[in-house]
Amino acid sequence: FLILFHALPSRFNKTKQSLQEELGLPHQVAGRLLSLFAEPSERGFSKPQGCKDKLILALCVVTVLFGRFETSFELLAQDLKIHPDKLCAYYKEIGCVVTKPKGKL
């Protein structure tokens, strides 16, 4: 759900209900995503840079937890359409030690 939410444009003219239906989100999840990672605007919601950063940091935390504190973030960088070096900075921001995989230069 977080990646789908990230893919939305910076400003989107949707209500909580239309977002819920479009992305196939449970009611509580749609409301929580909007309250955590978007700000209300005149015609819907917007995702200012601070909200985008918070969303990416949450995704980083989730991948580290699911990976038992080890993860490869290249696929996430592709999904988010972010350069791996930029995503690496987010991982460092949450306290990760980033190393190159064995066998790669």
Steps between C-alpha positions, in 0.01 A plus 500: 500500500785738579653462153161559336455811712850619408413470130219756532583847368608774741150650482200278453131589492363201683290446805586234753225282357610539136861426599384195690310369198768585242788338689295221656583612853313406816314800646731538800815474287387773258430739785827422673708545183340838438550616858864388514629569150284777348355838584149616417474765229214692340432233240613180669843424642862582436825326586759766582865393512488439875213255459675326210815464709304358792334247269833385356648471849203285605559276199866467595410399854249242375753342262764480773256341745369247249855421389606427858722807503662426163363610168593572142339824394554497123153359429338753732690777321358375169145483640526852640680630188778639718873468434650236734750753637216729607315210662825400672499841672154424642623169639792678663255753645323221693834378634584221257855412412509463123751259346544368149392139448780243487619433148400842362736787433 
